[in-house]
Amino acid sequence: MPSPDLAYAAPATAMRVLVVDDDDAVRTVLSHVLTDEGFDVVGVAADGLEAVTLARELRPDTIVLDVRMPGVGGIEAARRIRPIDAHVRFVMLSAYDDPTLQREAADAGASRFLVKGCALSDLVDAIAG
């Protein structure tokens, strides 16, 4: 029997995650990978407007947002979601390692800004907080 110090205690409930990206393949892969990592992917959205609606309905713990999407992007979506849910965490994903985007994301309430293609462990750590 493992010692109590070494025993793994699974969380009572999985962290609820909303995945937002305009690329269907990215949404699908992220959803599968995060589910495999033990997260509860409660929804997916293809743009910022849909993200705002789903955030209101689903109340996720964390929202993974693509920074640049047609129409309403991730940064603007975060600005619109924050008044709806002051406790939700935002993890921004971008194809661009741009300090200006990083500042804008932080100003909108993002806890992390990751470049697409980052290590899976970085994404998992960012979502888990």
C-alpha positions as CSV (number, residue, x, y, z in Angstrom):
1,M,0.0,0.0,0.0
2,P,1.5,3.4,-1.0
3,S,2.2,5.8,1.8
4,P,-0.4,8.6,2.2
5,D,2.3,11.2,1.1
6,L,2.7,9.5,-2.2
7,A,-0.9,8.6,-2.9
8,Y,-2.5,10.6,-5.7
9,A,-5.8,12.2,-4.8
10,A,-8.0,12.9,-7.9
11,P,-9.9,16.1,-7.8
12,A,-13.6,15.7,-6.8
13,T,-14.6,17.3,-10.1
14,A,-12.6,17.9,-13.3
15,M,-11.9,21.5,-14.2
16,R,-14.5,22.8,-16.7
17,V,-12.9,24.2,-19.9
18,L,-14.4,26.0,-22.9
19,V,-12.2,25.8,-26.1
20,V,-12.5,28.8,-28.5
21,D,-10.7,28.8,-31.9
22,D,-11.9,29.6,-35.4
23,D,-10.0,26.5,-36.8
24,D,-12.2,23.4,-36.6
25,A,-9.1,21.1,-36.5
26,V,-7.6,23.1,-33.6
27,R,-10.8,23.0,-31.7
28,T,-11.1,19.2,-32.2
29,V,-7.5,18.4,-31.3
30,L,-7.6,20.7,-28.2
31,S,-10.8,19.2,-27.0
32,H,-9.6,15.6,-27.3
33,V,-6.2,16.3,-25.8
34,L,-7.6,18.2,-22.9
35,T,-10.2,15.5,-22.3
36,D,-7.4,12.9,-22.3
37,E,-5.6,15.1,-19.7
38,G,-8.6,14.9,-17.4
39,F,-10.3,18.2,-18.1
40,D,-14.0,18.4,-18.7
41,V,-14.4,20.2,-22.0
42,V,-17.9,21.6,-21.6
43,G,-18.1,23.4,-24.9
44,V,-16.4,24.6,-28.0
45,A,-16.9,27.9,-29.9
46,A,-15.7,29.1,-33.3
47,D,-15.6,32.8,-32.5
48,G,-15.6,35.3,-29.7
49,L,-19.4,36.0,-29.9
50,E,-20.2,32.3,-29.5
51,A,-17.7,32.2,-26.6
52,V,-19.5,35.0,-24.8
53,T,-22.8,33.2,-25.2
54,L,-21.4,29.8,-24.1
55,A,-19.5,31.3,-21.1
56,R,-22.8,32.8,-19.9
57,E,-24.6,29.4,-20.3
58,L,-21.9,26.9,-19.3
59,R,-19.9,28.8,-16.6
60,P,-16.5,27.2,-17.4
61,D,-13.6,27.4,-14.9
62,T,-11.2,28.3,-17.7
63,I,-11.6,29.5,-21.3
64,V,-8.9,28.7,-23.8
65,L,-9.1,31.5,-26.5
66,D,-7.5,32.0,-29.8
67,V,-6.3,35.6,-29.9
68,R,-7.1,36.3,-33.5
69,M,-10.4,35.1,-35.0
70,P,-12.7,36.7,-37.6
71,G,-15.2,39.1,-36.0
72,V,-14.7,39.1,-32.3
73,G,-11.2,37.8,-31.3
74,G,-10.1,36.3,-28.0
75,I,-9.0,39.5,-26.3
76,E,-12.3,41.3,-27.0
77,A,-14.2,38.2,-26.0
78,A,-12.4,38.1,-22.7
79,R,-13.3,41.8,-22.1
80,R,-16.9,40.9,-22.7
81,I,-16.9,37.8,-20.6
82,R,-15.2,39.3,-17.5
83,P,-18.3,41.2,-16.3
84,I,-20.3,38.1,-16.7
85,D,-18.0,35.9,-14.6
86,A,-15.3,37.6,-12.6
87,H,-13.7,34.3,-11.6
88,V,-13.2,32.6,-15.0
89,R,-9.6,32.1,-16.1
90,F,-8.5,33.0,-19.6
91,V,-5.6,31.2,-21.4
92,M,-4.8,32.9,-24.7
93,L,-3.4,31.0,-27.6
94,S,-1.7,32.8,-30.5
95,A,0.2,31.9,-33.6
96,Y,2.2,35.1,-32.9
97,D,4.7,35.7,-30.1
98,D,3.9,39.4,-30.1
99,P,4.6,41.4,-26.9
100,T,1.8,43.9,-27.8
101,L,-0.7,41.1,-28.0
102,Q,0.6,39.7,-24.8
103,R,0.1,43.0,-23.0
104,E,-3.4,43.4,-24.5
105,A,-4.3,39.9,-23.4
106,A,-3.0,40.5,-19.9
107,D,-5.0,43.8,-19.7
108,A,-8.1,41.8,-20.7
109,G,-7.6,39.5,-17.8
110,A,-5.6,36.6,-19.4
111,S,-3.7,34.6,-16.8
112,R,-1.4,33.1,-19.5
113,F,-0.5,33.7,-23.1
114,L,0.9,30.8,-25.1
115,V,2.1,30.4,-28.6
116,K,0.4,27.7,-30.6
117,G,2.7,24.7,-30.8
118,C,3.8,25.1,-27.2
119,A,4.5,22.0,-25.2
120,L,1.4,20.2,-24.0
121,S,2.6,20.4,-20.4
122,D,2.7,24.2,-20.7
123,L,-0.9,24.3,-21.9
124,V,-2.0,21.8,-19.1
125,D,-0.2,23.9,-16.5
126,A,-1.7,27.1,-17.8
127,I,-5.2,25.7,-17.6
128,A,-4.8,24.0,-14.3
129,G,-3.5,27.3,-12.8
